[in-house]
Amino acid sequence: MMRSFDDTTRSNIANACASFKRLPESGERHALKRAAVAVALTASGEDETAFLLTMRASSLRAHRGQWALPGGRCDAGETPVEAALRELDEELGLRLAEDAVLGQLDDYPTRSGYLITPVVVWARNSSAILPNPEEVASVHRIALETIEREDAFDFVAIPESERRVIRFHHQASLIHAPTAALIYQFREVLAGRATRVSDLEQPVFAWK
């Protein structure tokens, strides 16, 4: 379903996020390093609502050349919302105030020891995006109807884990968790479903 990038869509998504009840934090996750990513909603070339997906720079130490939502580790004393907004500015030159935040999704624990909080934001004016070449190789606008297709995601088994590996099919690429899991939960929130994703597995190459 196409969603025009307008105030009606913003209100509908804000309401969907408000209706979503995040899982409470568990004590066993306190040892994980906190991180945050932004599900940044903007206009595509067809003036439909899309989210921003980046290809990480090949010069980065970790997860170089991989697809990712804008984001990173929380600084000391920083909330996930503050971290997500800061990372948007640092990676894409996109500076948003806290009133652009529409909601938060479930925290996702990674195999590499991070607890990622997805923050949904409305980027009303993203025409001046200026990617930081030290962190971002390219930026892509993914229309919401792309992730709502029945064949957008699949789940496969691997011998190393009893958990299912989620994959997002984007053009000729396969995008895995954590990014795929977070996008999948956002798709479910848009549909009014409280689908949990912390049990969805990452591929073995992302365990480090």
C-alpha positions in Angstrom: 0.0 0.0 0.0 1.4 3.3 -1.0 1.6 5.9 1.7 2.0 9.6 0.7 4.5 11.6 2.6 2.1 13.9 4.3 0.6 14.8 7.7 -2.0 12.0 7.5 0.7 9.4 7.1 2.7 10.9 9.9 -0.3 10.8 12.2 -1.1 7.2 11.3 2.4 6.0 11.9 2.7 8.0 15.2 -0.6 6.3 16.3 0.7 2.9 15.3 3.9 3.5 17.3 1.9 4.7 20.3 -0.2 1.6 20.3 2.8 -0.6 20.2 3.9 -1.7 23.7 7.6 -2.3 24.0 8.9 -5.3 25.9 10.2 -4.3 29.3 14.0 -4.4 29.9 15.3 -7.5 31.5 18.1 -7.5 34.0 20.2 -9.9 31.9 20.5 -7.3 29.2 22.1 -4.6 31.4 25.6 -6.0 30.6 25.1 -5.3 26.9 26.4 -2.1 25.4 23.6 0.3 24.5 23.2 1.4 20.9 20.4 3.1 18.8 19.4 3.3 15.2 16.9 5.6 13.4 14.1 4.4 11.3 14.1 7.7 9.5 10.9 8.3 7.4 11.2 10.7 4.5 9.9 11.2 1.0 10.9 9.1 -2.0 11.2 10.4 -5.5 7.5 9.6 -6.0 6.5 11.6 -2.9 5.6 8.4 -1.0 6.9 7.6 2.4 10.2 5.8 2.6 12.8 5.0 5.2 16.6 5.7 4.9 18.9 2.7 4.5 22.7 3.1 4.3 25.6 1.1 3.0 28.4 1.3 5.5 31.7 2.6 4.3 34.4 0.0 3.4 36.9 1.8 5.7 35.0 1.1 8.9 36.5 -1.3 11.4 33.3 -3.2 12.0 30.6 -4.4 9.6 32.2 -2.6 6.7 30.3 -2.6 3.4 27.1 -3.9 5.1 23.5 -2.5 4.9 22.4 -0.6 8.0 20.0 1.8 9.5 21.7 5.0 10.6 22.9 4.7 14.1 25.6 3.6 16.5 26.7 3.2 20.1 25.2 5.4 22.8 27.6 7.8 24.5 27.9 7.9 28.3 24.7 9.4 29.8 23.0 9.5 26.4 19.5 8.1 25.9 18.7 6.0 22.8 16.6 8.8 21.3 19.5 11.3 21.8 22.0 8.8 20.3 19.8 8.1 17.2 19.3 11.8 16.5 23.0 12.4 17.0 24.0 9.6 14.7 21.6 10.9 12.0 23.4 14.2 12.1 26.8 12.7 12.1 26.2 10.1 9.4 23.8 11.9 7.1 23.9 15.6 8.1 20.3 15.3 9.0 19.6 17.3 12.1 16.2 16.7 13.8 14.7 17.8 17.0 13.1 15.4 19.5 9.6 16.4 18.4 10.4 14.4 15.2 10.4 11.2 17.2 7.3 9.1 16.6 8.1 6.2 18.8 10.5 3.3 19.7 10.5 -0.4 18.9 11.7 -3.3 20.9 15.4 -3.5 21.9 17.3 -6.1 19.9 20.3 -7.9 21.5 23.1 -8.7 19.1 25.6 -11.5 19.1 28.4 -9.0 19.3 27.2 -7.7 22.7 25.0 -4.7 21.8 21.4 -3.8 22.7 20.0 -1.8 19.9 17.0 0.5 20.3 15.2 1.4 17.1 13.8 5.0 17.1 11.2 6.0 14.5 11.6 9.6 13.4 9.8 11.8 10.8 12.3 13.6 8.6 10.1 16.3 7.0 12.9 17.9 5.1 15.6 15.5 4.0 16.5 17.1 0.7 19.8 18.3 2.1 21.2 14.9 3.2 25.0 15.0 3.1 26.5 11.5 3.9 29.7 11.4 5.8 32.0 9.5 3.5 34.0 8.2 6.5 30.9 6.3 7.7 28.5 6.0 4.7 29.2 4.7 1.2 25.6 5.4 -0.1 22.1 6.3 1.1 18.9 4.6 -0.2 15.2 5.5 0.2 13.2 2.4 0.6 9.4 2.9 0.1 7.3 1.4 2.8 5.3 -0.6 0.4 8.5 -2.5 -0.4 8.7 -4.0 3.0 5.0 -4.8 3.0 5.2 -7.2 0.1 4.6 -10.9 1.0 8.0 -11.9 -0.4 10.0 -9.1 1.2 11.3 -11.3 4.1 12.0 -15.0 4.5 13.4 -17.2 7.3 16.0 -19.9 7.0 17.6 -22.4 9.3 21.3 -22.7 10.1 23.1 -25.6 11.8 24.8 -23.2 14.3 21.5 -22.1 16.0 18.0 -23.3 16.8 16.7 -19.8 16.0 15.6 -18.7 12.5 17.7 -16.4 10.5 15.6 -13.5 9.0 16.5 -12.1 5.6 15.1 -9.0 3.9 15.2 -9.1 0.1 16.3 -5.7 -1.2 17.0 -5.6 -5.0 19.7 -8.2 -5.5 20.9 -8.1 -1.9 20.0 -10.1 1.2 19.9 -7.9 4.4 20.2 -9.9 7.6 19.5 -9.2 11.3 19.8 -7.0 13.2 18.8 -4.6 10.4 16.4 -7.0 8.8 14.8 -7.8 12.2 14.2 -4.2 13.1 12.8 -3.4 9.7 10.5 -6.4 9.9 9.2 -5.4 13.3 8.5 -1.9 12.0 6.5 -3.5 9.1 4.5 -5.4 11.6 3.8 -2.3 13.7 2.5 -0.5 10.6 0.1 -3.4 10.2 -1.0 -3.2 13.9 0.7 -6.3 15.0 3.0 -6.6 18.1 5.4 -9.1 16.6 8.5 -9.7 18.6 11.9 -10.1 16.9 14.5 -10.7 19.6 14.4 -14.4 18.9 15.3 -13.9 15.2 18.9 -15.0 14.5 21.8 -13.2 12.8 23.9 -15.0 10.3 27.2 -16.4 11.6 29.3 -13.8 9.9 27.6 -11.1 12.0 28.3 -12.9 15.4 31.5 -11.0 16.0 
